[in-house]
Amino acid sequence: MDFIGVDGCKKGWFAVTLDSEGSWQIYLYKTIENLWNTSNLARNAIR
């Protein structure tokens, strides 16, 4: 993944990832730690 956008929500953390080919995915994580461990390879975070 090249980019990730993250926001908090009632069920934890909502993330959308985008790669250099334009493919995107949506994820829901219970904790910020789970999100970080899974998505720390993103080159850029969108805040």
MARVO-687134 format. One line per field, with one value per atom (N, C-alpha, C, CB): residue number from 1; residue in three letters; atom name; x, y, z. Coordinates in steps of 0.2 Angstrom, whole numbers, always signed. Glycine has a CB too. Layout:
<sites>
pos <- c(NUM / ...) $
code <- c(ALA / ...) $
site <- c(CA / ...) $
east <- c(X / ...) $
north <- c(Y / ...) $
up <- c(Z / ...) $
</sites>
This chain:
<sites>
pos <- c(1 / 1 / 1 / 1 / 2 / 2 / 2 / 2 / 3 / 3 / 3 / 3 / 4 / 4 / 4 / 4 / 5 / 5 / 5 / 5 / 6 / 6 / 6 / 6 / 7 / 7 / 7 / 7 / 8 / 8 / 8 / 8 / 9 / 9 / 9 / 9 / 10 / 10 / 10 / 10 / 11 / 11 / 11 / 11 / 12 / 12 / 12 / 12 / 13 / 13 / 13 / 13 / 14 / 14 / 14 / 14 / 15 / 15 / 15 / 15 / 16 / 16 / 16 / 16 / 17 / 17 / 17 / 17 / 18 / 18 / 18 / 18 / 19 / 19 / 19 / 19 / 20 / 20 / 20 / 20 / 21 / 21 / 21 / 21 / 22 / 22 / 22 / 22 / 23 / 23 / 23 / 23 / 24 / 24 / 24 / 24 / 25 / 25 / 25 / 25 / 26 / 26 / 26 / 26 / 27 / 27 / 27 / 27 / 28 / 28 / 28 / 28 / 29 / 29 / 29 / 29 / 30 / 30 / 30 / 30 / 31 / 31 / 31 / 31 / 32 / 32 / 32 / 32 / 33 / 33 / 33 / 33 / 34 / 34 / 34 / 34 / 35 / 35 / 35 / 35 / 36 / 36 / 36 / 36 / 37 / 37 / 37 / 37 / 38 / 38 / 38 / 38 / 39 / 39 / 39 / 39 / 40 / 40 / 40 / 40 / 41 / 41 / 41 / 41 / 42 / 42 / 42 / 42 / 43 / 43 / 43 / 43 / 44 / 44 / 44 / 44 / 45 / 45 / 45 / 45 / 46 / 46 / 46 / 46 / 47 / 47 / 47 / 47) $
code <- c(MET / MET / MET / MET / ASP / ASP / ASP / ASP / PHE / PHE / PHE / PHE / ILE / ILE / ILE / ILE / GLY / GLY / GLY / GLY / VAL / VAL / VAL / VAL / ASP / ASP / ASP / ASP / GLY / GLY / GLY / GLY / CYS / CYS / CYS / CYS / LYS / LYS / LYS / LYS / LYS / LYS / LYS / LYS / GLY / GLY / GLY / GLY / TRP / TRP / TRP / TRP / PHE / PHE / PHE / PHE / ALA / ALA / ALA / ALA / VAL / VAL / VAL / VAL / THR / THR / THR / THR / LEU / LEU / LEU / LEU / ASP / ASP / ASP / ASP / SER / SER / SER / SER / GLU / GLU / GLU / GLU / GLY / GLY / GLY / GLY / SER / SER / SER / SER / TRP / TRP / TRP / TRP / GLN / GLN / GLN / GLN / ILE / ILE / ILE / ILE / TYR / TYR / TYR / TYR / LEU / LEU / LEU / LEU / TYR / TYR / TYR / TYR / LYS / LYS / LYS / LYS / THR / THR / THR / THR / ILE / ILE / ILE / ILE / GLU / GLU / GLU / GLU / ASN / ASN / ASN / ASN / LEU / LEU / LEU / LEU / TRP / TRP / TRP / TRP / ASN / ASN / ASN / ASN / THR / THR / THR / THR / SER / SER / SER / SER / ASN / ASN / ASN / ASN / LEU / LEU / LEU / LEU / ALA / ALA / ALA / ALA / ARG / ARG / ARG / ARG / ASN / ASN / ASN / ASN / ALA / ALA / ALA / ALA / ILE / ILE / ILE / ILE / ARG / ARG / ARG / ARG) $
site <- c(N / CA / C / CB / N / CA / C / CB / N / CA / C / CB / N / CA / C / CB / N / CA / C / CB / N / CA / C / CB / N / CA / C / CB / N / CA / C / CB / N / CA / C / CB / N / CA / C / CB / N / CA / C / CB / N / CA / C / CB / N / CA / C / CB / N / CA / C / CB / N / CA / C / CB / N / CA / C / CB / N / CA / C / CB / N / CA / C / CB / N / CA / C / CB / N / CA / C / CB / N / CA / C / CB / N / CA / C / CB / N / CA / C / CB / N / CA / C / CB / N / CA / C / CB / N / CA / C / CB / N / CA / C / CB / N / CA / C / CB / N / CA / C / CB / N / CA / C / CB / N / CA / C / CB / N / CA / C / CB / N / CA / C / CB / N / CA / C / CB / N / CA / C / CB / N / CA / C / CB / N / CA / C / CB / N / CA / C / CB / N / CA / C / CB / N / CA / C / CB / N / CA / C / CB / N / CA / C / CB / N / CA / C / CB / N / CA / C / CB / N / CA / C / CB / N / CA / C / CB / N / CA / C / CB) $
east <- c(+4 / +0 / +4 / -5 / +2 / +6 / +3 / +6 / -3 / -7 / -12 / -10 / -13 / -18 / -21 / -15 / -28 / -32 / -35 / -37 / -35 / -37 / -42 / -31 / -47 / -51 / -54 / -57 / -55 / -58 / -66 / -57 / -69 / -76 / -78 / -78 / -85 / -88 / -85 / -95 / -83 / -81 / -73 / -83 / -70 / -62 / -59 / -60 / -56 / -52 / -54 / -44 / -56 / -58 / -52 / -64 / -50 / -44 / -46 / -38 / -44 / -44 / -37 / -49 / -35 / -29 / -29 / -25 / -24 / -23 / -17 / -25 / -16 / -10 / -8 / -9 / -2 / +0 / -4 / +7 / -7 / -11 / -18 / -11 / -20 / -27 / -32 / -30 / -29 / -34 / -34 / -31 / -40 / -41 / -45 / -45 / -44 / -47 / -49 / -42 / -54 / -57 / -56 / -65 / -54 / -52 / -56 / -45 / -57 / -59 / -55 / -67 / -52 / -48 / -51 / -40 / -50 / -53 / -48 / -53 / -42 / -37 / -32 / -33 / -30 / -25 / -18 / -23 / -17 / -11 / -12 / -10 / -18 / -19 / -18 / -26 / -21 / -20 / -13 / -24 / -9 / -2 / +2 / +1 / +1 / +4 / +3 / +3 / -3 / -5 / -3 / -13 / -3 / -3 / +4 / -9 / +8 / +14 / +19 / +18 / +17 / +21 / +19 / +21 / +14 / +11 / +17 / +5 / +18 / +23 / +21 / +25 / +14 / +12 / +5 / +11 / +4 / -2 / -6 / -1 / -13 / -17 / -21 / -22 / -20 / -23 / -28 / -18) $
north <- c(-6 / +0 / +6 / +0 / +11 / +17 / +23 / +20 / +23 / +28 / +25 / +34 / +28 / +26 / +32 / +21 / +32 / +37 / +34 / +41 / +37 / +34 / +39 / +32 / +36 / +40 / +35 / +43 / +38 / +34 / +34 / +38 / +28 / +27 / +23 / +23 / +22 / +19 / +12 / +19 / +9 / +2 / +1 / -2 / +7 / +7 / +12 / +0 / +9 / +13 / +11 / +13 / +16 / +15 / +17 / +19 / +13 / +14 / +13 / +11 / +17 / +16 / +17 / +22 / +11 / +11 / +12 / +5 / +15 / +16 / +14 / +23 / +10 / +8 / +12 / +1 / +12 / +16 / +14 / +15 / +9 / +7 / +9 / -1 / +12 / +15 / +10 / +17 / +5 / +0 / +2 / -7 / +2 / +4 / -2 / +10 / -2 / -6 / -3 / -12 / -5 / -3 / -8 / -1 / -5 / -10 / -7 / -11 / -11 / -9 / -12 / -10 / -9 / -12 / -10 / -9 / -15 / -14 / -9 / -20 / -9 / -5 / -1 / -9 / +4 / +8 / +3 / +14 / -1 / -5 / -10 / -9 / -13 / -18 / -14 / -21 / -8 / -4 / -3 / +2 / -1 / +1 / -6 / +4 / -11 / -17 / -20 / -23 / -19 / -21 / -16 / -22 / -10 / -5 / +0 / +0 / -2 / +2 / +2 / +0 / -1 / -1 / +4 / -8 / +8 / +13 / +19 / +16 / +21 / +26 / +33 / +26 / +34 / +41 / +40 / +45 / +44 / +44 / +50 / +43 / +50 / +55 / +57 / +54 / +63 / +65 / +71 / +68) $
up <- c(+0 / +0 / +0 / +6 / -3 / -4 / +1 / -11 / +2 / +6 / +10 / +1 / +16 / +21 / +24 / +26 / +24 / +28 / +33 / +23 / +39 / +45 / +49 / +50 / +52 / +57 / +62 / +53 / +68 / +73 / +72 / +80 / +74 / +74 / +80 / +67 / +81 / +87 / +88 / +86 / +82 / +83 / +83 / +77 / +83 / +83 / +78 / +81 / +73 / +68 / +61 / +70 / +57 / +50 / +46 / +49 / +41 / +37 / +29 / +39 / +25 / +18 / +15 / +14 / +11 / +8 / +1 / +10 / -2 / -9 / -12 / -11 / -17 / -20 / -26 / -21 / -29 / -34 / -41 / -36 / -41 / -47 / -46 / -48 / -41 / -40 / -36 / -46 / -34 / -30 / -23 / -31 / -20 / -14 / -10 / -13 / -3 / +1 / +8 / +3 / +11 / +17 / +23 / +16 / +28 / +34 / +40 / +35 / +45 / +52 / +57 / +53 / +61 / +67 / +73 / +66 / +78 / +85 / +89 / +89 / +88 / +91 / +87 / +97 / +89 / +85 / +84 / +88 / +89 / +89 / +83 / +95 / +82 / +77 / +70 / +77 / +70 / +64 / +62 / +64 / +67 / +66 / +64 / +72 / +67 / +65 / +58 / +71 / +56 / +49 / +44 / +49 / +45 / +40 / +40 / +40 / +44 / +45 / +39 / +51 / +34 / +28 / +23 / +24 / +25 / +20 / +20 / +23 / +14 / +13 / +15 / +6 / +15 / +17 / +21 / +11 / +26 / +29 / +27 / +37 / +26 / +24 / +31 / +18 / +33 / +39 / +38 / +44) $
</sites>
